Amino acid sequence: MDFSELIAQVTRPDPPKELALQLLQRSREPALALQLFAAASKIRDETMGKTLWWSAGISSMMPCRVEPLCTYCTYFTVKSFPLDELVASVKAIEDLGIRHLHLSGGTDLAGYDNELCEAVNAIRDVSSIEIEINLGPSLTRNGVRRLKQLGVASITSSLETFNPEIFAKAKPGDSLDARKALIEMCQDEGMPVRSMILVGLGESEADRIDHLYWLLQFPRLYHLRFSRFMPYRGTSWEDHPRCSPWEVARLVAVARLLMPHVDLGLAAGNSPDDIPLWYAAGGGNQVLGASVSMRQGRVKAQPGETVIPVTDRVSLVSRMGHIEQFVRGLGRDIGSAAPQLR
């Protein structure tokens, strides 16, 4: 089949999975990938518009209580984010003009319902900022309902990899089934859903397409992020190869054809340098402009960053100026307003 016809077939409603896999495989060839990227970007512009928008993140919210810990990760959390410092961080984020926030970090399979509701209540006492929650499968159905009543915009359940053997190797104390169940639960409860695909753990291209097709069944999925695997010293994955941005871009482009209305974002393992290729491949409109976490000692600004002290041990790191430069180079603007979730 001609490649342009293959793109047209996958763009139609309910395309066969085999065609989507063929599209991903053939897009390894740069000349064909450029055709795919052009089609994906056109769909993105028509369905989501051309204005990007800011988000910010606060990590290290709750302790990681999975045992054993994830074998590829060095960012596990050992204590909760104090509520007074959480509130101060939210105010600092709002001072940057950002109106959208996601809270992440730490998983407990027994549930973090009460802790998360307490954190959201503390924020709501001082701010109406839009809040997303991302703590893995750490919520019960009652917790989802309570967060919905508190006006939380969405809940994230990142499957990371759809291959159960790789998941068990990378996250031996976690549960793929529990992460799937949380997405299903949010769908049942009318709660918008975010998820994430970690590209480059060793999964096949067929695994990646299976992952996308499983997510397609959830109309409440409004945001899907893509993480580019980064090996860290001291982990059992330190010799595993770094994922190429080309792998992420091609998968984003196929996802855009399958999910025209879903915001396809970048997650951990990417940097501002990845923005142009991601956007050219049909990436979405949300960009992470600033992030907060608890660290010992003063945070040193990297090139393109501005560090804003929040408390003695909490800093807000802004990359907004750096990212704005990249986005202007794409002929686009960034606004502060998040889109209305479905």
Steps between C-alpha positions, in 0.01 A plus 500: 500500500622850418611682817264794448211255465615322816487832685149559365387153610629548857336842518157352437278388792589164658803412287631142526782467750715332235496816286604720793791265571601503136490880502726515806745251354526665159548843657852400601594631157546879544339598169186304588503627858486857371180417312357352820606802708336739253171310517513479880578872540213595269261294714636659818455853366147429380379329819696676776602834353842659470540662844696307762433537872699485823490245779716455810580203720563429866667163558598300810147531634482170693745223596560213259371196690525236228731213598736444336548842343504549123831370366566780246416796725716721722228755578302303756344707777552425868289769670190707438500855370406724799170677447631846590777467241253358250279807537802733468607314184156540343510874564844522338372311195203735467735797520652374173157523335448122489144382570544124475680262738566130531595335829714188468741268676467194720278194477323297767290209375298522825388849399567867564137617501510700824844650444416620149166648604674683784758642256231609252300665780810693612551628145133585457516721811733737314462430129262399222786366284404197291638183664595160357602203715773249406594253773465171318228257612475665844126572498188303581168562327392707799818704468426569134150615595629727777758662274236555233280675759797720592523613139817311401532526123638152429676193637805340341575131478821440307525143375854582382534173308226270378731197493434314829841333513685829455269671750576230760874542441489881521235537772503178705314651796235671290196364317417541132152364567441761772609778264261374233223470757543864606447617141189283476378636834547862391313428179212355702495800734511762225847621600732620219809279467867552418751225431862455395701268276866443588672440167821298483482245782544221247139472386430418136325730255207258516491553879483875445209467259321261738544764771341771285212278396423404860478870590273573203206342681488783758318815382606674823867480400590859418879508547763238416863573574811337359812441708839433337695238696806634678742255669624604845818390673452275798193328355477162332413687178812718484634309197166499318516733195356850512182525293532695176274804455420355157323208668286736706418730208384219273278355772353844575416543130317167479321580827384833353335321207327261740418761768438831323347674804742374766774735621823307435768632734860447604587342835816418698809415300434779250634854509418830326732383221242233416217751450554583129504138381211404728290791375587436136383140549153609611565547870241678710469849643596464868855588605653476847633844582602456865549229761537477876654234720658471842880482481774534753704817450458780253402397146748616236347638181592318180528689170158629402360472854401750766496378860249670730540425875168407661617394847838409648482155339250539216574670169295565188694440178363691201594417141238729351734742327703217346188320379341819365806548280459151358127544445543836326737322264209274409281801420277434801396681822445376855203606713412439864147362458456123502231358270168389643519126573243267356 
